[in-house]
Amino acid sequence: MFLELKNIKKNFDAVQALDGVDLKVGQGEIHGLLGENGAGKTTLMNILAGSFPPKSGDIIIDGKIIEKMTPKKAMDMKIRFIHQELNLCNDLKVYQNMFLGEELYTKVHFIDDKKEITRAQKVLDSMNSHIVATDKVESLVTAEKQLVEIAKSLLFNSELIIMDEPTSALNNCEIEELFEIMRDLQKSGVSFIYISHKMPEIFGICNKYTVLRDGKFIESGNIKDIDEHIATKLLIGHSLSALDEKFVKESHQSDEVFLSVKGITGDGFNDVTFDLHKGEVLIVTGLQGSGCSELSMSLFGAGNITEGSISVKGKDIKNNSIKVAMESGIGLIPKNRKERGILPDLSIKDNMSLAYYTVKHHKLFVDEKEEDERFFRQQIKMNIKVASQENVITSLSGGNQQKVIFGKWFELDSDVMIMDNPTQGIDVGAKFSIYEIIGNLAKSGKALLVFTNEYPEIHRIADNIIVLYKGRIKGRLNRSEMSEISIMEYSTGTRGEK
């Protein structure tokens, strides 16, 4: 398949999402589509996949202009779109999700479950996923759900596979296995459009690239002709060196303890003890399976704690629940936006007000004027790009959704902020904005507990570090002691606390 998108334009109300974008993808090519959050990448792919029409421009496949592309037409042309946000039905089994809308039938017009299970399991096994086709999706962790999404695209001999941040929930081994599958399919003539904010992935798997910025086409070429520094400059319009030079890590940590955790044990972690101080940025890190995600959710009241105690500013949290945690002054930026951070059917404005309603709203009725004021206050503060606050939140790019989540908690003014991979799925330019926000929160006297395993991020924002290994604290480091090697040694259990 040879694909050409020519002079594609699209607007949503007053927002010009795409302004004359071109894209060419050849057969057997892995094409990296680069751009910051809100650059128009996902919008362009939704047009290609038939989710909505362009205002103008042409979709050309194998030299033929495709009129009125629809999702069904795209699937019939063997185009598959693996979305950034998971689109699985938790109540269905894995194989049922994989064949949803394209079921196999017996001669008497019943769904052929046996054939579907066999074909689904074959694909899952080819990916070394260890996922059973008859398992319910709700029993899978996020990384496994991501693999099911990828497996769906491999079922029907696709000729063009669009991948929008497919590795956000995968570990290094799973990523490499995915890349091996992509390379094998590439040899048989399958093409890919690969969207990722992770530069090592783009340079490790892609042959060609196209850069979008603010809805406009910037540049295309061979990936071997540029490096990460050039790519970053193309993405944001200038070098990041100036931003790097401006960023100086300052410590605002005081002696006052805001969050005290004593010997807590729960699902995935054991005997965890630490203090988080006013103005401190404390990093919790570890490899997959270390218990980091379980700990973050449990500290917010969303997990089971069987032993130990938690106190905020000297006051014990007696009832381990989300509402009690929020009322005690704890906020959470969750790891999985779609499943834990937003309500996709509600408007942007309503999502912004959710935390406020839970803790601070005591009136009988909702005041629309106050709600608008909350939204506009955070829109300016967070630079949220939106046509209307009444639109559903899923109309925003992933990065702007993340900004809404931040704004939601800023309205609550929590003293303790737990952030689980706060820059996951966010472009390189926007990361600096998040780092600046974290620094400003610490400076204003908030206490921040940040879960991340990206060393450049740790180096940039950490005052102190806790390293988990198999659910236990293996190492404690201050800023002067940390290095990528020392963190990895603690993470792998080669040294540290017994």
C-alpha positions in Angstrom: 0.0 0.0 0.0 1.2 3.5 -0.9 -0.5 6.2 1.1 -0.7 10.0 0.5 -2.5 12.6 2.5 -2.6 15.8 0.6 -3.3 19.3 1.9 -5.5 18.1 4.8 -7.4 20.8 6.7 -9.6 20.4 9.7 -11.1 22.7 12.3 -13.2 22.2 15.4 -15.3 25.3 15.9 -12.7 28.2 16.0 -9.7 25.9 16.6 -7.7 25.1 13.4 -6.5 21.6 14.1 -4.9 20.9 10.7 -3.8 23.5 8.2 -2.7 22.0 4.9 -0.9 18.9 6.1 0.9 16.4 3.8 2.0 12.9 4.6 3.4 10.1 2.4 4.0 6.5 3.5 5.4 3.8 1.3 4.9 0.1 1.3 6.9 -1.7 4.0 7.8 1.6 5.7 7.8 2.5 9.4 7.0 6.2 9.4 7.4 8.2 12.6 4.8 11.0 13.0 6.2 13.6 15.4 4.8 16.6 17.1 3.9 18.1 20.5 0.6 17.4 22.2 -2.0 19.3 20.2 0.1 19.4 17.0 -2.6 17.5 15.1 -1.1 14.0 14.9 -4.1 12.1 16.3 -6.6 14.3 14.4 -4.8 13.5 11.1 -4.9 9.7 11.9 -8.6 9.9 12.8 -9.3 11.4 9.4 -7.3 8.6 7.8 -9.2 6.0 9.8 -12.5 7.5 8.9 -13.5 8.7 12.4 -14.4 12.1 11.0 -14.0 13.9 7.6 -11.5 16.5 6.7 -12.7 20.0 5.9 -10.7 19.7 2.7 -7.8 17.7 1.2 -7.4 14.2 -0.3 -6.7 10.7 1.0 -5.0 8.8 -1.8 -4.3 5.1 -1.5 -2.4 3.3 -4.3 -3.0 6.3 -6.6 -6.8 6.4 -6.0 -8.6 9.2 -4.2 -10.8 7.8 -1.5 -14.1 9.6 -1.2 -15.8 9.8 2.2 -13.6 7.6 4.2 -15.4 5.7 7.0 -14.2 3.3 9.8 -15.7 0.4 7.9 -14.1 1.5 4.6 -10.7 1.9 6.4 -10.9 -1.6 7.8 -11.9 -3.1 4.5 -8.8 -1.4 3.0 -6.8 -3.2 5.8 -6.0 0.0 7.8 -5.9 -0.5 11.5 -5.6 2.2 14.2 -4.2 1.3 17.7 -5.4 4.3 19.7 -3.4 5.9 22.5 -6.4 5.5 24.9 -7.4 1.9 25.4 -10.7 0.9 23.7 -11.5 -2.4 25.3 -14.7 -3.7 26.9 -13.7 -4.9 30.4 -16.7 -7.1 30.7 -15.8 -9.2 27.6 -13.1 -11.8 27.2 -9.9 -11.1 25.4 -10.8 -13.0 22.2 -14.3 -11.3 22.1 -12.6 -7.9 22.2 -10.2 -8.9 19.4 -13.0 -9.9 17.1 -15.5 -7.3 18.2 -17.4 -6.1 15.1 -15.7 -8.7 12.9 -16.9 -11.9 14.4 -16.5 -15.3 12.8 -19.6 -17.3 12.2 -20.5 -21.0 11.8 -22.6 -22.2 8.8 -25.7 -21.8 10.9 -24.9 -18.2 11.7 -23.8 -18.6 15.3 -20.5 -16.9 16.5 -17.7 -19.5 16.1 -16.1 -19.1 19.5 -13.8 -22.0 19.0 -12.3 -20.6 15.9 -12.0 -17.1 17.3 -10.3 -18.4 20.5 -7.8 -20.5 18.4 -6.9 -17.6 16.1 -6.7 -15.1 18.9 -4.5 -17.3 21.0 -2.1 -17.9 18.1 -1.6 -14.1 17.7 -1.2 -13.6 21.5 1.4 -16.5 21.6 3.3 -15.0 18.7 3.8 -11.9 20.8 5.0 -13.9 23.8 2.3 -12.1 25.8 1.4 -14.9 28.2 -2.2 -13.7 27.9 -5.0 -16.3 27.7 -7.6 -15.6 25.0 -10.5 -16.7 27.3 -9.5 -14.4 30.2 -11.8 -11.4 30.9 -10.2 -8.1 30.0 -11.0 -6.7 33.5 -8.5 -9.2 35.0 -5.6 -7.8 32.9 -3.2 -5.1 34.0 -2.8 -2.0 31.8 0.3 -3.3 30.0 -1.5 -6.5 29.1 -4.5 -4.5 27.8 -2.2 -2.6 25.6 -0.8 -5.8 24.2 -4.4 -7.0 23.4 -5.0 -3.7 21.5 -1.9 -4.4 19.5 -2.9 -8.1 18.9 -6.2 -6.9 17.5 -4.4 -5.2 14.6 -2.4 -8.3 13.8 -5.5 -10.6 13.3 -6.6 -9.5 9.9 -3.5 -9.2 7.7 -3.4 -5.4 8.0 -1.5 -3.5 5.3 -1.2 -0.2 7.3 -1.1 -0.1 11.1 -1.3 3.2 12.9 0.2 3.1 16.4 -0.5 6.1 18.7 1.8 5.9 21.7 1.6 2.0 21.8 4.4 1.5 24.4 3.2 3.9 27.1 2.3 1.0 29.4 5.0 -1.5 28.2 8.3 -2.4 29.8 11.6 -2.6 27.9 11.3 -6.3 27.1 7.7 -5.9 25.8 8.8 -3.0 23.7 11.6 -4.9 22.1 9.2 -7.8 21.4 6.8 -5.4 19.8 9.6 -4.0 17.6 10.5 -7.5 16.5 6.9 -8.1 15.4 6.9 -4.8 13.5 10.2 -5.6 11.7 8.9 -9.0 10.7 5.7 -7.5 9.3 7.7 -4.8 7.6 9.6 -7.4 5.7 6.3 -8.8 4.4 5.3 -5.3 3.1 3.2 -4.0 6.0 3.5 -0.3 6.6 3.3 1.5 10.0 2.6 5.1 11.1 4.3 5.3 14.5 3.4 8.1 16.9 5.6 8.4 20.0 7.1 11.1 22.2 10.0 8.8 23.1 12.9 9.8 20.8 14.9 6.6 21.4 11.9 4.6 20.1 11.5 6.8 17.0 15.2 6.5 16.1 15.2 2.8 17.0 12.3 1.6 14.8 11.4 4.2 12.2 12.8 4.6 8.6 11.1 7.9 7.7 9.6 10.8 9.7 7.2 13.7 9.4 7.0 16.6 11.8 3.8 18.6 12.6 3.7 21.7 14.7 0.5 23.7 15.6 -1.5 21.8 12.9 1.0 22.5 10.1 3.4 20.4 8.1 7.0 21.2 9.0 9.3 18.6 7.5 9.6 15.0 6.2 12.7 12.9 5.5 14.8 9.9 6.3 15.3 9.3 10.0 19.0 8.6 9.5 19.5 12.2 8.3 18.6 13.8 11.7 19.4 13.2 15.4 17.4 13.7 18.5 18.5 17.3 19.0 17.4 18.3 15.4 14.1 16.4 15.9 13.4 18.3 19.1 14.1 21.6 17.5 11.7 20.7 14.7 9.0 19.8 17.2 9.0 23.0 19.3 10.5 25.5 16.8 13.7 26.1 18.9 16.4 24.3 20.7 15.8 23.0 24.3 19.2 24.0 25.3 18.0 27.4 26.4 15.3 25.8 28.6 17.8 23.4 30.0 20.1 26.3 30.9 17.2 28.2 32.6 16.2 25.2 34.7 18.1 25.0 38.0 17.0 22.6 40.7 16.4 24.4 43.9 15.5 22.7 47.2 12.5 24.1 49.1 12.4 21.2 51.6 11.7 22.2 55.3 11.7 20.2 58.5 7.9 20.1 58.7 6.5 16.6 57.9 3.4 16.7 55.8 3.0 13.0 55.1 4.2 10.3 57.4 4.0 6.6 56.4 4.8 4.0 59.0 5.3 0.3 58.1 2.4 0.0 55.6 1.8 -3.3 53.9 -0.7 -4.0 51.2 -1.1 -5.7 47.8 2.2 -5.4 46.0 4.3 -3.7 48.8 5.5 -4.6 52.3 6.7 -2.6 55.4 7.1 0.8 53.6 8.1 3.7 55.9 9.1 7.2 54.9 8.4 10.9 55.7 7.5 13.5 53.1 8.3 17.1 54.1 6.8 20.5 53.2 8.4 21.7 50.0 10.0 18.3 49.2 10.0 16.5 45.9 10.4 12.8 46.9 10.8 10.3 44.0 9.6 6.7 44.3 11.1 4.5 41.6 11.6 0.9 40.7 11.3 -1.6 37.9 7.9 -3.1 36.8 6.6 -5.4 39.5 8.4 -3.3 42.3 5.1 -2.2 43.8 5.3 1.4 42.8 1.8 1.7 41.2 0.2 -0.3 44.0 1.8 2.0 46.6 0.7 5.2 44.8 -2.9 4.1 44.6 -3.0 2.8 48.2 -1.7 6.0 49.6 -4.6 7.7 47.9 -7.1 5.3 49.5 -7.7 3.2 46.3 -5.8 0.1 47.5 -5.9 -2.3 50.4 -3.6 -1.5 53.3 -3.5 -4.3 55.9 -0.8 -3.0 58.3 0.8 0.3 59.3 -0.4 3.9 59.5 -0.6 7.1 57.4 -0.9 10.6 58.8 -1.1 14.0 57.1 0.3 17.0 59.0 0.2 14.9 62.2 -3.4 13.7 61.8 -3.9 10.0 61.3 -6.0 8.8 58.4 -8.3 6.3 60.1 -10.4 5.1 57.1 -8.5 4.1 54.1 -10.7 5.6 51.4 -10.3 8.0 48.5 -12.7 10.6 50.0 -10.9 10.5 53.3 -7.6 10.9 51.6 -8.9 13.9 49.6 -10.4 15.5 52.7 -7.1 15.0 54.5 -5.3 17.0 51.8 -4.0 14.4 49.4 -4.4 14.7 45.6 -3.4 12.3 42.9 -2.3 12.6 39.3 -3.0 9.0 38.2 -0.9 6.9 35.8 -3.7 5.9 33.4 -5.6 9.0 32.2 -8.6 7.3 30.6 -9.3 4.7 33.3 -8.4 6.8 36.4 -8.1 10.5 35.6 -11.1 11.5 33.6 -14.8 10.8 33.0 -14.9 10.6 29.2 -18.6 11.3 28.8 -18.4 14.6 30.8 -17.4 18.0 29.5 -14.0 19.5 30.0 -15.5 22.0 32.6 -17.2 19.3 34.6 -14.0 17.2 34.7 -12.2 20.2 36.0 -14.6 20.5 38.9 -14.8 16.9 40.0 -12.4 17.1 42.9 -13.9 20.4 44.1 -17.4 18.8 44.1 -16.2 15.9 46.2 -14.6 17.9 49.0 -15.5 21.6 48.9 -19.0 21.9 47.3 -21.6 22.3 50.0 -24.4 24.1 48.1 -27.6 22.4 47.0 -27.2 23.5 43.3 -24.2 23.8 40.9 -23.3 27.4 40.2 -22.5 27.6 36.5 -20.7 30.9 36.9 -18.4 29.5 39.6 -17.8 26.5 37.4 -16.8 28.6 34.4 -14.5 30.7 36.6 -12.7 27.6 37.8 -12.2 26.4 34.3 -11.0 29.7 32.9 -8.7 30.2 35.9 -7.0 26.9 35.2 -7.1 27.2 31.4 -4.9 30.4 31.7 -2.7 28.9 34.3 -2.1 25.6 32.5 -2.3 27.0 28.9 -5.1 24.5 27.9 -5.9 24.6 24.2 -9.7 24.1 23.9 -12.5 25.4 21.6 -15.2 25.3 24.3 -15.2 24.2 27.9 -18.6 22.5 27.1 -16.9 19.9 24.8 -16.4 16.4 26.1 -12.9 16.0 27.5 -12.0 13.3 25.0 -12.1 16.0 22.3 -8.8 17.2 23.7 -5.3 15.8 23.0 -3.7 13.6 25.6 -1.5 16.4 26.8 -4.4 18.8 27.3 -6.4 16.2 29.1 -3.4 15.8 31.5 -3.4 19.6 32.0 -7.1 19.4 33.0 -6.3 16.7 35.5 -3.6 19.0 37.0 -6.0 21.9 37.1 -8.6 19.8 38.8 -6.3 19.3 41.8 -5.0 22.8 41.8 -8.6 23.9 42.5 -8.6 21.7 45.6 -5.3 23.2 46.8 -4.1 19.8 48.3 -1.0 20.0 50.6 0.3 16.6 49.4 0.4 15.8 45.7 1.0 12.2 44.6 2.0 12.1 40.9 2.2 8.7 39.2 4.2 9.1 36.0 2.9 12.7 35.4 4.7 13.1 32.1 3.6 9.8 30.5 2.5 10.4 27.0 3.5 14.0 27.1 5.8 15.6 24.4 9.3 16.8 25.2 8.4 20.5 25.2 5.4 20.0 27.6 7.6 18.0 30.0 9.5 21.2 30.8 6.1 22.9 31.7 5.3 20.0 34.0 8.8 20.2 35.6 8.3 23.9 36.2 4.8 23.3 37.7 6.4 20.7 40.1 9.1 23.2 41.1 6.6 26.0 41.7 4.4 23.7 43.8 7.3 22.7 46.0 8.3 26.4 46.3 4.8 27.3 47.4 5.1 24.8 50.2 3.4 21.7 48.8 4.8 18.2 49.4 5.2 16.1 46.2 5.5 12.3 46.0 6.4 11.5 42.3 6.5 8.0 40.9 8.7 7.7 37.9 11.4 5.4 36.4 12.8 7.9 33.9 16.3 8.9 35.2 16.5 12.2 33.3 13.2 13.2 35.0 14.5 12.0 38.4 17.7 14.0 38.0 15.8 17.1 37.1 13.2 17.2 39.9 14.3 15.0 42.8 15.3 16.2 46.3 15.4 12.6 47.6 14.7 9.2 46.2 13.2 5.9 47.4 13.9 2.8 45.4 11.5 -0.2 45.6 12.4 -3.8 44.9 9.8 -6.5 45.1 7.6 -4.3 47.2 10.1 -3.3 49.7 12.3 -0.2 50.1 15.7 -1.2 48.9 17.5 2.1 48.8 17.2 5.7 50.0 19.2 8.4 48.3 19.5 12.2 48.6 20.3 14.3 45.5 24.0 14.3 46.0 24.1 10.5 46.1 21.9 9.6 43.1 23.2 8.3 39.8 21.6 6.2 37.1 23.9 3.3 38.1 23.1 3.5 41.8 19.4 3.6 41.2 19.6 0.6 38.8 21.6 -1.4 41.4 18.9 -0.8 44.0 16.1 -1.4 41.5 17.6 -4.8 40.6 18.3 -5.8 44.2 22.0 -6.1 43.7 22.5 -3.8 46.7 20.5 -2.0 49.4 18.5 -2.5 52.5 17.7 -6.1 53.7 
